[in-house]
């Protein structure tokens, strides 16, 4: 072997050596006999370096996986012998191999098993067992091989085939794996089970690592072997014995879980679970409060959860089959586990609690189906409810300022508890409402002296009721009087208790989340609006010391105002005055700390816009208020733009450009307040926004920080096209001219949607403008597309692909808006060039999204120009180029009908052919039959069939024919 290349296998080797090692590996994979060198190195133990040994196994793995069928009988025998020789050496070596080498060796054994067991190596396991006997190192390898075999045959996490591999490969593997398992069940599983029992018996007291490994194997195999081989007295007694041995009990727990999880007859399953429970209970394992080992209890909780869910699955099957007597017995068995379930659910360790939630959820689902609940069942529901309320509570260690992994896990756990709460609401909504009301009122009465986590959870429970007790359109305060009264009372308490002043971020945020969730309350009791508005506007909300609270409150404030716009009229001017300082554009100076980030300010600007637009003021007053809102932005913009043009330092330029961009973004955001009912014109605000346009457009000609500035102005133009309609048109030509100067792929890609929006909205009104800028835009696009790019520059290739798509989308918009004259009036040479780019897009580029668009353009052009009175020469173009494109595109190897976008492209291709037939009639059929299809060497009967399908009046018939 190349010793120099092998040096690169060491993780500490430098990049050149590592690259050489990688190249060497690729070379060995291709080589005919390199694997033999590796096999010899492994069998004879030539190398002591772990990375070289691992490398040799990798080469063998590749040989077995991809080139095994090319080997002779003798060579295949050599691989078998190599592995057995290596296995024998493991028991004699002074030191065991590293774990990663043993695992890789096990994978190679498993691959060989899958390849040879059914044909050449039926004694695979017996040969291994005869080598390892009960030698601990040998047993270790034997167990690792068993786990690797199970992973190959069963494990759902293993991706056996690449994404591109087809369905047939997957089906083949599934069939092969089934056959392997069936053969193993017949020929060797009883012997393997016996070997496991011997290993467990031999090592349970003196080698916990091997015992745990063996228990893991039993747990893995039990899902697909005969359960009676494991679920019998000798095995179960041994497992139960392990449950009282500290180093074995977690693995024994998992093994019992897999046994319980095994699919079987419902009555047998109930008997199995019950017998297990009796033994576990008599062994004292149900006494949770006497157990300190939380890791074990987490596994035990998972086991109890498995037993509970297994019993519930049996009950469901028995009910479906009509066996009421057995179903009743099973229900009693379930009920008997509820006390244990509750102990685990309420446990202070969240992992233990989380593991039992599935059983709890399914138990509530059973209660939901019963016609009436017994007193005990009602008590169980209440106990679950109290447990959920207690477990929802934050603990002292939760870090609100710097949330890490533990905090993320608690948030996920809370989501699980929420599902339980929703299920409780389905079982007994009255009880849930009463329980939450009791907790809420008790807590809120004394909130000043109550710990933050209890106050937070009380408000959180009120918040959660909104989803747990669903109503349409948030109408919680009408309909059911009891519920409406209870929720109304709680909301009144929430907003009048003063709890919004609680000095903890979690309580503050929960307060604001809840008032926004129940915004309909303020329509019923509008007298509380000022109280809540003040909370939003002062140190409790937008001026809180925590940036996190300020940021979230900005969003919630916007939602609150929007949802209550009818009730906001008396407070508009006061609110606008109070938020004045929050609207200020942060200067681009380093170190300046604004209360709100620019993203948060967007919500404040939108809120200001909503207050003005939805007010009951006259149009004149609205205009004054909107001008007061936007004038400071315009004035700042002019000053900052002058500063930017003068700025020398690039960091300073970037800061100024960002600031300018924020100003444009804020103005854009205010326009979101307008609607079809309250248009810019009706509110008298057109003039203000036209002034904004005149202020912002000069930024397009600024030579510095073009990308940032253009992006902001472009977004503003998009908004103004919607809001100002025709009034924006005079600004479009000069804006377009500036945006087409010195532009890159991304600029063009983002500019084209603006032109598409104008085209689609104003259609013939903008025809002269489009005709004028059509070729300059196309020249800019072609120039960028023709720029040379490095072969491996994927981002440049992607940018070009996206630009190409945008270009075709532009042509689609022009043709689809009935303005084909825009293209037709560009002169014959240009028209031809455009048409050829569309043909090229339909056929040459393996991009189904672009291909689909190109066929839409072609069919539209055929519809507009393909008749007898169409442009001169277009009919020739149809037959020489469009018809061939409809055949050449689907015949490309890259045209993959397994891809949904490609199927849509084919569908549009069919529409194009149908449109040609519609416009040209029998002449089209004659051309296909006599000229084009014969030139492709298509058989006459297929030509006939194709033309018949094309002539069918129902377009679907032809589309389906083309797919086949």
C-alpha positions, 0 to 999 in steps of 0.5 A: 500500500501507498504508505505516504498516502496512508499517513493522511488517514490520521485526523491530525494530518495536514490538508495535503496528506488528507487529500492524498489519502482521500484520492488513494481511497477512491483509487482503491475502490476502482482497482480490481484487486486492491481489496485483497491487499486490505483483506491480507492486512486485516487477516495478518494484522500487518498495521497497528494504526487504528485509522489504517485498519478502519480504512481497510474495512472501508475498502472491503465494505465498498467491495461487498456493497458494490462489486461483490458479484464481479468476484470469483468463488475463490475471491468471495471465499477469501473475504469470508475467511479474512473476516473469520481470521480477523474475528479469531485474532480478536480473542488473542490480541493483548488489547481489544480493538477501538470501538469504532473499528469493532462497529465498522467490522460488524457492519462489514459482517452484516453486509456479507450476511445480507449478500450470502446468507440465503445462498453461500453462507447459511451457517453464518451465525453458527460459524461465528458462534463456533469461533467466539464461544463464550470468550468475552471479546468474541461475544462483544463482536458477536453482539455487535454483528447481531445489532448490525444485521438487525439494522440492515434488515429492520432499522427504519433509520437506515437509508438503504438507497439513495434518493435517486434510486427508484421504487423498485430497488426499495421493493427489492430490498423489502422483499429480500429482508423479509425472506432473510428474516423468514429464513432466519426464523426457520433455521437459526433464531432458536439457537441465537435466542439460546446463545443470548440466554447463555450470555446473560446467564454467564455474564450478568454478575461479572460483565455488565457491559456485555449483559447490557449489550445482549439485552439491547440485542434481545430488545431489537430482535423481539419485534420480529421473532416468535415472542414465546422464545423470549416471553417465557418464565426463564427469560422474564425471571432473568430480566426481572432479576436484572431490574434490581441490579443497578447497572443492568436495570435501565437496559432491562427496562428497555428490553421489557418495553420492546417485549410489551410493544410487540404486536399480538392478539389483544387478549394475549397482550392484556395477559402478558402486560398484567402478568408483568405488572404483578411481578414488577409490583411485587418486586416493589418497583411501583413505589416511585417515591422510594426511588432516587435514580432519575435515569432509571425512573425515566426508563421505567416511566417509558416502560409503564407508558408502553404497558398503558398504551399496549392495554389501550390498543387492546381495549380499542381492538376488543371494542371494535370486535364487539368483545365487551367482556374482554374489553371491560377486563382490559379497561379495569387493567388500565384503570389499575395503572392510573395511580402509577401513571399520575405519580410519574406524571407529577414527578419533579423530573420532566423527562420522567413526566414526559415519558408517561404523557402518551399513556395519559393522553390515550387514557383521556381519549378512552374517557372521552368515548365513554357515555358516563364517567364513574366517580373514580374516573372523574377524580382521575381527570381532576388529578391529571388536570392538577398535575398538568397545571403544576407541571406547566410551572417554570422552575427557579433555574429557568434562564429567561435572559439566555435560553439554552438547551434545557430551556428549549427542552422545557418549552417542548415539554410544555407543548406536550402538556398543552396537548393534554390540557386540550384533551382534558377540555374534550373530556370535561370542559366544565371541570377544566374551566372551573379548575382554571378559574379557581387557580387563576382567581386565587393567584391573582388575588395575592399576586404581589406576594406570589412567586413569579412562576405561579403568577405566570402559569395562572395567566398562561392557563387562561391563555390556553383556554382559548384553544382548549375551548375552541369557538369560531372567530374568537367569539369567547364572550357570546354563546354559552353563558357559563363559559362566557361569564367565567372568561369575562370575569377572568379577563376583567380580573386580569386587566384590573388587578394591576398584575401587568406591573409584576416585575418579571418578564415571563409574567409581563409577556404572558399578560400582553399575549393574553389580552391580545388573544382575547381581544374580543373581550374589549368589544364587550367591555371597552372601558378597559381599553385605556388601562391596557393601552397605558400598559403597552405604552409605558415601562411595562411594555414598549419602554420595558427594561428588557429588549425581549419584552419591548420587541414582542410588545411592539408586535402585540401592540400592532395586533391589539390596535388592528383588532380593535380599530373600531374602539380606538377612535377616542385614543388615537391622537393621545397614542400617536403623541405617546409613540412619537419618540419610538418613531424616530429614525435611529441615527447611523452612529455607533453605540446609539442604543434605541429602545426598539430595533428597526424591525420592531419600529416597523410594527409601530409605524404600521400601528400609527398608519392603522390608527390614522386610516381607520379613524373617523376623522375627515380626509383632511385631518387624516392627511395632516396626521399622515403628513406629520408621520411621514415628513420627519422620515422624508427630511431625515432621508434627504439629509442622510442621502447627502451624507452618504454621497460625501462619505468616504469610509465604507463602514460609514457608508453601510450604516448610512445606507441601512438607515436610509433603507429603514426610512423607506421601509417605515414609509412602506409599512404605513401603507399597509393600513390602507384597504379596498374600503379605505383607499389612499385617495379616499383618505386624502393621502395620495399627495403625501405618498407622492412626496415620499416617492419624489424624496426616495427615488433620487437614491436610485442614482446614488453610486454607493451601496446600490444593492441596499438602496435599490432594494428599499426603493423597489419595495416602496414602488411595489407598495405604491403601485397597489396604493396609488394606482395610476398616479405612480405611472409617471415615476416608473420610466425614470426609476426603471432607467436607474435600476437597469444601470450597472445591475447584476443578476440579483438586481435584475431578478428583483427588478423584473417582478416590479415590471411584471406587477406594473404590466399585469395591473395597468396592461395597455396603459403601460404598453408604450413604456414597455415597448420602449424599455423592452429591449434595454431590459433584455440586453441587460438580462442577456449581458448578465447571462452571458458573463463567464462563470467559474465551473464550480461556482454554484451560487453564480449558476443558481443566480443565473438560473433564477434570472432565467426564470425571471426573464421567462416570467416577464415574457409570460406576463407580457403575453398573458396580459394581451400585449403581444404587440410589445414583442411584435414591435421590437423589429423582426431580428429582435423578435426572432432572438426572443423566440429562440430564447424561449425555445432554448428555455423549453428544451435545453435547460434542465429546469422544469419550472422555466420549461413550464413557463416557456411552454405557456409563452409558446402556447399563448403566442400560437394562440395570438399569432398562429392563425391565418392572419398572424405575423409573416413567417410565424407559421414556419416558426411553429413547424420548424421550432415550436413543434420540435421543441414539444418532442425534444424537451420530453425526450431529454434524459433530464426530463424526469417525470418523477418530479412534480414540476416536470409533470406540469411542464409536460402538461403545458407542452401538451397544451402547446401542441393542442393550441397549434392543432386548434389554430392550424387544423388539418395542416398540423396533423398532415405535417406531423403524419407526413413530415415531422414524426417520420423524420424521428423514425416513429412507427406508423401505428404510433404516429396514427395513435398520437394524431388521434389523441391530439384530435380528441376534443377533451384536452385531458385525453391528450395530456394523459396520452402524452404522460404514458 
